[in-house]
Amino acid sequence: MLKIGLTGGIGAGKSEVSRLFAARGAVIVDSDVIAREVVAPGTAGLAAVTAEFGPRVLRADGSLDRPALGAIVFADPERLKALNAIVHPLVRERSAELEAAAAPDAVVVHDVPLLAENGLAPLYDLVVVVDADDRVRLDRLVRLRGMAEEEALARMAAQATRADRLAIADLVIDNSGPLEALAPRVDEVWAELARRAAG
């Protein structure tokens, strides 16, 4: 089994690369998806979040009110730490389960947005960074996601720098160009990953 850490700055195209890897046979372990699963209605995760933050973080249907929770934790670093102390261990546990269920010769791609920020590179056999020029990323966030330029710049600034991400990369997928240029580069990287997994 080959464990890959996949990351990239907001707007770089990491999700698209993840999708292309999945289409080529990778087992995808998506941190963002799992983080939502572990606080779904009826889970121990949601019960723990509610115990910590109170019923005001629940919607009328019993699901997590993400904006309400976000308003609390992003205004107070201590409250964010408390939330992370609940959610991160659950995400790690579920990620390990998904990885353990993969075939021995599988390429398991962990899609981790904040891999560089959280110093997680040593957990993986290889780190693949999806990279795009900052101007290109800003344009995508404004034009394709409808963000205000100030919001997009703030989101970009809150993440690791491009240089910091590239410093931990074993392989880089340049996604500064048009979408149709991405698949051939993903094919090249996939061939290398499959070769290493088989070896």
N, C-alpha and C positions, 0 to 999 in steps of 0.2 A: 504494500500500500504506500502510495506517495501522498503526503499531506502538504497541501498548498495553501498558503495564505494569500488571498486576493484582496487588493485594496486600491484606492485611487481617490483623489479629491473630488468633492462635489462637482458634478457637471463633466467629469472626465469620461464617463461611459462605462463605469465598473459593472453596472447592472446588465448592460448589453453584452459585455464580455462574459459575465456569469451565465447568461442565457445561451450564448454561443458554445461555451464549454459544456453545458448540460446537453445540448443538442449533439455534441460529439462523444458523449458517454460519461462525462464527469458526474460524480456524486456531489451535489451542492449542499453545503451546510451554511444557510444564510442567517447570520446573527440577528438581523432586523426582523425577519419572519419569526424566528424562535422567540425573540424578546416579546413579540405580540402574543404568541401561543402561550407562553408561561404565565401570562396575566389574563387569559381568557376567562369568561364566566365559569364558575365551578372549580377553578384551579386553586391549589394551595398558594400559588403566587399572588393571585388577586386577593385572597383572604388576608395574606400578610401585608399587602399594600394598603388594604382598607383598615387593618388594625393599626398601622403606622400613621396613616394620613387622615383617617376618618371617612365617614360616608359621603362627605362633600366631593370626593373624587370618583363617585359612581354616578352613572346615568340612571334615569328612571327604570331602564330595562335590566339594571344590574351589571352592565358592562362598564369597563374603565372609561372615565371621561378624561381622555388624554390632554386636551387643552387645559382643563382645570388642574390636573396634576402638574403639567408643564409650568403653569403660572406660579405654582408653589416652589417647585424644585429649581427652576432656572433663576429665581430671585434670591435663592439662599443656598450657597455651596454645601452647608451642613445637611440640608434636607435632600439635596441631590445625592450626597454620599450615602444617606440612609436608604434612598431608593435603590441605588446601585448595589448596596449590600444585600438587598433582597433579590433583585433581578439577575445580577451577574452570575452568582453561583448556580441559579436555575438554568440559565442559558448555557453555561459550561457543561452542566450535567447532561442536558438534552443534546448538545453538540457531540459529546462523547458517545452517547447512545447511538446517534445516527452514524457516526464514524465506525463504531464497533460493528454495526450491521452491514457495512460495505464489504465487498469481496476482497480477498487478500491482494489481488493485483489492481485494485481500483485506484483511480486518481480522485482523491477527495479534496474538493475545493471549498475552503472556508472563506465565505464572503464576509469580510470584516471591515466596515468603514473606518474605524478608528484604530487600525492595527499599528500604525506608526506612533500615534499619540499615546497609546497604552503600552508601548514597548513589547509587543507580542511576537515580533519576528522570530525569536528563538523557539517558539512552539511549533514551527513548521519546517518541513524539509527544504522548501523553497518559498520565496515570496515573489509574487507576480504583481507588479504595479502597473495600473492603467494610467497613462500619463497624457495630458493635453496642456497646451499652452494656456496660461491664465486668461488671456484675452478671449480665447476660444471658449473656455469654460464659462466665463462671464456672459458671453453672447448666448450660449445655450440656456443658461439659467434664466436670463431675461426673455429671450425670444421663445424658447420651447416650454419653459415651466411657468412663465408669466410672473416671475419675481420682479420686484422693484430693484433697480440697480444697487441701491444702498443695502437692501436686505441680502442680495446675492454676494456683495463684497464682504458684508459682515459674516456671512456663513463661511465664505472662503477663508477669511482671516482667523476664524475660530478653529480651523483645522491645522494640521501640520503643514509646514511649507512644502512646496514642490521638491526642493532640495533635500529636505528631511526624508520624504517618501522615497526619492530616488536612491538615497544613501543606504536603504535597507533592501533594495530590489535585487533579486537574483536574475530576474527576467523583466523586461519592460515592454509593454504593448503601447506603442504610440497611437493615440486616437485623436490627433489634432486635425486630421483630414476628414473627408466625407465618410459617411457610414459605410459605403460600399468598399472602402479601402480597409475596413476593420477586419472583415472575415478572413482575407488571405493572411494577415499578420497573426490572427488567432490560430489559424491552421498550422502555421510554422511553430508557434509556441506549444500547441497541443501535441504535435508530432514529437517535440522534445520531451514533454511531460510523459507521454505514453512510452517513449523509449526508456526513460528513467524508471518508470513504474515496472516495466517488464524486466529491467536489469536487476 
